[in-house]
Amino acid sequence: MIKAFRTVSILEGLSYLAILSVTLGFIDREWVSTLGMTHGILFIIYLFLSLTVVEKNGWPTSKLLALSVASVVPFAFIPVEVYLQKVEQENSQNLEPLL
């Protein structure tokens, strides 16, 4: 589940940066509707997966709040990715003795 959340997190963060690029004039405005729809769908999936991951891992509500704030702050998907990568590595190390 964390791997899917990591993927969506990166895509959502990049789509947010693309929308900001339109605002700053780096990308033509004709892409607004396509980028907006894509970002909106990824944002909803991100929020759903963040709820699921927090519940499944038994994390406190503060982590859910941090993940939610990270979804609206430009470039915040990078520290989220680093954190989730560490969590995924810890989870895989905890499973190795069982094999």
C-alpha positions, 0 to 999 in steps of 0.5 A: 500500500505504501508503494502505491501511495508513494507513486501517487504522492510523486505524481500529485506533487509533480502535477501541482508543480505543473499547475503552478508552472501555468500560473507562472507562465512557463506552460501555456494556459491551454493546458489548464483544464487537462492539468487541473483535471489530472491534478484533481483526480490525483489529489483525491486519490492522494487523500484517500490513500493517505487515510488508508496508509495512516489507518493501516499502519496505526499512525497518529492523527498528526501524521495524517495532518502532516501528509494533508498539509504536504499535499498543498505545499509545493515541493513537500512531496519530496520529504514525504517521499523520503519518509515513506521510503524509510518506512517501506525499508523498515517494514521490509527489514521487519519481514525478512526474519519471517522468510 
